[in-house]
Amino acid sequence: MYFAIDPACPSVSAEIFEALCALRAHSTTPLELFALIDAAFDEALLANRRWIRQPKFSLYEHTALHGLTAAGPHLVPAPIEPDDQPSWLRDIFAACAGRPMLSILASALPAPALRMHLRPYLVARTPDGMEWPVRWGDSRVLPALLEALEAPQREHLLSPLQHWWSVSRSGTLTSWRGGASPSPTPAAFDRLPVNDAVFSHLVDLAEADAVIADIHDTQPDLLRRHGGAASHARVARHLGLANQHGITAAGARQHFSVLALCLDEDFATHPAMRAALERTRAGADYRTEIAALPARFWQDAAPK
């Protein structure tokens, strides 16, 4: 599987512990540290010899998603002693091996209470009644999920957390701050309400990863040429261009994404391609337009 991310910077775990020390120095609220691990990326991880004796709390336990517990998100508490936490952070980042399955939470709530607080956010519901699990443990989609929440929802979700740290696609540390409340109010819903516009936005954001996964199955060399984060950026940008120019068929969108990876980055600004895209916007067939591009375009657009 290709995850379209860059490896986490080696300093990430040390940066988290340094930030945690600063929080504790200025906070009167006791903070507990957890790893949020999305076991869908490795169902065997928490059952291996290194981690099987560690306490862990499945977010899906005793919910409608309990059948997916093995592949679901889990809270894994850090050692209680602060002196033991730097090595724990290093070990858990190493165990996840660069996969987008790990984020770190500093919480004013212990694990059982934090699990109950998060429960209403585990399943989203659209206005027509469609329900789907929300992948809070996937660090690729976590920033978009938090951004998509309405402000009161985001404030409530983060309310018991002092900080939520994650790793960006480029491998750098990113974080969100909460209210560190030891007694957050209950949510006003048992399923996260998501309107049609937000749902469509989240589907659009997920498309680049889906397209890249398909490309990896057939042309993995294209992805190795650019690296994870750069490949995702190229594909996402050109899917946006596809939207602007009426390229809607899945096969055509994937083909345009392949061009984004195998040609020069600014190939879409070439006069011949610009004219072809304008014709597709006006209703012309995408594949007919691509087939009609002159030899000079392919020469000019070849990667330098």
ChimeraX attribute file (.defattr): number of C-alpha atoms within 10 A of each C-alpha:
attribute: neighborCount
match mode: 1-to-1
recipient: residues
	/A:1	9
	/A:2	16
	/A:3	18
	/A:4	24
	/A:5	23
	/A:6	19
	/A:7	19
	/A:8	22
	/A:9	14
	/A:10	13
	/A:11	11
	/A:12	20
	/A:13	24
	/A:14	15
	/A:15	14
	/A:16	23
	/A:17	16
	/A:18	12
	/A:19	14
	/A:20	18
	/A:21	13
	/A:22	11
	/A:23	16
	/A:24	13
	/A:25	9
	/A:26	8
	/A:27	12
	/A:28	8
	/A:29	15
	/A:30	13
	/A:31	22
	/A:32	18
	/A:33	26
	/A:34	22
	/A:35	25
	/A:36	27
	/A:37	29
	/A:38	26
	/A:39	23
	/A:40	18
	/A:41	18
	/A:42	16
	/A:43	14
	/A:44	13
	/A:45	16
	/A:46	20
	/A:47	13
	/A:48	10
	/A:49	9
	/A:50	12
	/A:51	15
	/A:52	12
	/A:53	10
	/A:54	13
	/A:55	13
	/A:56	19
	/A:57	16
	/A:58	23
	/A:59	23
	/A:60	20
	/A:61	18
	/A:62	11
	/A:63	12
	/A:64	10
	/A:65	14
	/A:66	14
	/A:67	12
	/A:68	15
	/A:69	18
	/A:70	19
	/A:71	18
	/A:72	24
	/A:73	26
	/A:74	24
	/A:75	24
	/A:76	22
	/A:77	20
	/A:78	23
	/A:79	18
	/A:80	10
	/A:81	7
	/A:82	13
	/A:83	9
	/A:84	11
	/A:85	17
	/A:86	17
	/A:87	14
	/A:88	17
	/A:89	21
	/A:90	15
	/A:91	14
	/A:92	18
	/A:93	20
	/A:94	14
	/A:95	15
	/A:96	17
	/A:97	13
	/A:98	17
	/A:99	23
	/A:100	26
	/A:101	25
	/A:102	26
	/A:103	23
	/A:104	24
	/A:105	26
	/A:106	24
	/A:107	26
	/A:108	25
	/A:109	22
	/A:110	16
	/A:111	21
	/A:112	12
	/A:113	14
	/A:114	19
	/A:115	18
	/A:116	12
	/A:117	21
	/A:118	16
	/A:119	18
	/A:120	18
	/A:121	21
	/A:122	20
	/A:123	18
	/A:124	19
	/A:125	20
	/A:126	17
	/A:127	10
	/A:128	8
	/A:129	9
	/A:130	9
	/A:131	15
	/A:132	13
	/A:133	14
	/A:134	16
	/A:135	19
	/A:136	23
	/A:137	25
	/A:138	22
	/A:139	24
	/A:140	22
	/A:141	19
	/A:142	19
	/A:143	17
	/A:144	14
	/A:145	16
	/A:146	17
	/A:147	11
	/A:148	17
	/A:149	16
	/A:150	12
	/A:151	11
	/A:152	8
	/A:153	17
	/A:154	15
	/A:155	15
	/A:156	20
	/A:157	20
	/A:158	22
	/A:159	22
	/A:160	28
	/A:161	25
	/A:162	24
	/A:163	25
	/A:164	21
	/A:165	23
	/A:166	28
	/A:167	26
	/A:168	22
	/A:169	23
	/A:170	16
	/A:171	17
	/A:172	15
	/A:173	17
	/A:174	15
	/A:175	15
	/A:176	14
	/A:177	15
	/A:178	19
	/A:179	17
	/A:180	21
	/A:181	17
	/A:182	18
	/A:183	12
	/A:184	19
	/A:185	11
	/A:186	11
	/A:187	16
	/A:188	10
	/A:189	9
	/A:190	14
	/A:191	18
	/A:192	22
	/A:193	21
	/A:194	19
	/A:195	13
	/A:196	13
	/A:197	11
	/A:198	17
	/A:199	16
	/A:200	12
	/A:201	12
	/A:202	15
	/A:203	11
	/A:204	13
	/A:205	15
	/A:206	15
	/A:207	15
	/A:208	24
	/A:209	20
	/A:210	13
	/A:211	21
	/A:212	25
	/A:213	18
	/A:214	15
	/A:215	20
	/A:216	18
	/A:217	10
	/A:218	9
	/A:219	13
	/A:220	14
	/A:221	12
	/A:222	19
	/A:223	22
	/A:224	12
	/A:225	12
	/A:226	14
	/A:227	15
	/A:228	19
	/A:229	18
	/A:230	18
	/A:231	22
	/A:232	23
	/A:233	15
	/A:234	18
	/A:235	24
	/A:236	22
	/A:237	13
	/A:238	23
	/A:239	24
	/A:240	14
	/A:241	16
	/A:242	21
	/A:243	12
	/A:244	14
	/A:245	19
	/A:246	19
	/A:247	23
	/A:248	13
	/A:249	11
	/A:250	10
	/A:251	12
	/A:252	15
	/A:253	23
	/A:254	21
	/A:255	17
	/A:256	21
	/A:257	24
	/A:258	20
	/A:259	19
	/A:260	23
	/A:261	23
	/A:262	17
	/A:263	18
	/A:264	15
	/A:265	16
	/A:266	10
	/A:267	20
	/A:268	20
	/A:269	12
	/A:270	14
	/A:271	11
	/A:272	18
	/A:273	19
	/A:274	14
	/A:275	15
	/A:276	22
	/A:277	25
	/A:278	14
	/A:279	16
	/A:280	21
	/A:281	17
	/A:282	11
	/A:283	12
	/A:284	15
	/A:285	16
	/A:286	22
	/A:287	14
	/A:288	11
	/A:289	16
	/A:290	16
	/A:291	8
	/A:292	10
	/A:293	14
	/A:294	11
	/A:295	8
	/A:296	9
	/A:297	14
	/A:298	16
	/A:299	10
	/A:300	13
	/A:301	19
	/A:302	12
	/A:303	13
	/A:304	7
